[in-house]
Amino acid sequence: MKIRADIAALLHEGHCDSYIARELHTGKRTVATARLHLGIPPIAPAQTPEQAWAAYAQPAGQGHMEWTGPRNHAGTPVFTYRARRISARAVAFKARYGRDPIGYVKALCDHPGCVSPCCVADKPMRQQLDTTFNAIFGGAQ
């Protein structure tokens, strides 16, 4: 059997069949067959959202983490867990602060696509930072 090089490369990187099929616009069966022929065992589904997040969050140096997984239409890092779309930054937030975020979670750093728990803040945290900044430096002119 001839196996596409791009499919083989993603299989060797450890991606699941669904991700590869979606990224390369092919069928899951094609990917599963390639996996079988290459002798790469199937990936067990993630047991927790944190495990699913860890599959796509890669260290990028200086405390940042790059998202290698799917994104929504606006470019926000997301993944599907048990048929639900979940924000990667919300999972990082909960891992850092031990609570669900309020409002959208955004990265405070300027590293593109960062999903590091050290770099994320929810709406109340961002509002507090804005209030503190304005108290120190004055409002925008």
C-alpha positions in Angstrom: 0.0 0.0 0.0 1.2 3.5 -0.9 1.0 5.8 2.1 0.9 9.5 1.7 4.0 11.2 3.2 2.0 13.9 4.9 -0.3 11.4 6.6 2.7 9.3 7.7 4.5 12.4 9.1 1.5 13.4 11.2 1.0 9.9 12.4 4.7 9.7 13.5 4.2 13.1 15.3 1.5 11.4 17.4 -1.7 13.0 16.1 -5.0 11.2 16.2 -6.9 10.0 13.1 -9.6 12.7 13.3 -7.1 15.5 13.5 -5.1 14.2 10.5 -8.2 13.6 8.4 -9.4 17.1 9.2 -6.1 18.8 8.5 -5.3 17.0 5.3 -8.9 16.8 4.0 -9.0 13.1 3.8 -11.1 10.3 5.3 -10.6 8.8 8.7 -10.5 5.4 7.2 -7.6 6.4 5.0 -5.6 7.5 8.0 -6.6 4.5 10.1 -5.4 2.2 7.3 -2.1 4.0 7.0 -1.7 3.8 10.8 -2.3 0.0 10.6 0.2 -0.4 7.8 2.9 1.6 9.6 2.3 -0.4 12.8 1.5 2.7 14.8 -1.1 1.9 17.5 -4.3 3.9 17.7 -4.4 6.8 20.2 -6.6 6.3 23.2 -9.1 9.2 23.5 -8.3 11.8 26.2 -9.9 11.1 29.5 -10.0 14.7 30.6 -10.1 18.1 28.9 -6.6 18.8 30.4 -5.3 15.7 28.6 -6.9 16.8 25.4 -5.3 20.3 25.9 -1.9 18.8 26.5 -2.0 17.0 23.2 -1.9 20.3 21.3 -0.1 22.8 23.7 3.7 22.8 23.0 6.4 24.7 24.9 7.6 27.7 23.0 10.3 29.1 25.3 10.2 31.8 28.0 7.0 30.3 29.6 4.9 30.6 26.4 3.0 27.7 24.8 2.0 27.5 21.2 -1.2 25.9 20.1 -0.7 23.2 17.4 -4.4 22.1 17.3 -7.5 23.3 15.7 -8.9 26.8 15.8 -12.3 28.2 15.4 -13.4 30.6 12.5 -11.9 33.6 14.4 -8.6 31.8 15.0 -9.1 31.1 18.6 -7.4 27.9 19.9 -10.1 25.3 20.5 -10.6 21.6 20.6 -13.4 19.1 20.8 -13.9 17.0 23.9 -16.8 14.6 24.1 -18.6 16.4 21.3 -18.2 19.9 22.9 -16.0 22.7 21.6 -13.7 24.0 24.4 -11.5 27.0 24.5 -7.8 26.0 25.0 -7.2 29.2 27.0 -10.2 28.4 29.3 -8.6 25.0 30.1 -5.2 26.7 30.7 -7.0 29.3 33.0 -8.7 26.6 35.1 -5.4 24.7 35.4 -3.7 27.9 36.8 -6.4 29.4 39.0 -8.5 26.3 39.9 -11.8 27.9 38.9 -13.9 28.3 35.7 -13.2 31.6 33.9 -15.7 34.4 33.8 -16.2 35.7 30.2 -13.6 35.1 27.5 -10.1 34.1 28.4 -7.4 36.0 26.5 -3.6 35.8 26.5 -2.0 38.8 28.1 1.3 38.3 26.4 2.1 39.2 22.8 3.2 35.7 21.8 1.0 34.7 18.9 -1.5 32.0 19.8 -0.2 31.6 23.4 -2.1 29.1 25.6 0.2 29.1 28.5 -1.5 29.0 31.9 0.9 31.8 33.0 -0.3 34.1 30.2 -4.1 33.9 30.4 -6.7 36.1 32.1 -10.4 36.1 32.2 -12.7 39.2 32.0 -12.6 40.3 35.6 -8.8 40.0 35.7 -8.4 42.1 32.6 -10.7 44.7 34.0 -8.7 44.9 37.2 -5.5 45.3 35.2 -7.1 48.1 33.2 -8.3 49.8 36.4 -4.8 49.5 37.9 -3.1 50.8 34.8 -5.5 53.8 34.6 -5.0 54.6 38.2 -1.2 54.7 37.8 -0.9 56.3 34.3 -4.3 57.9 33.8 -6.9 57.1 31.3 -6.4 57.0 27.5 -6.2 60.5 26.0 
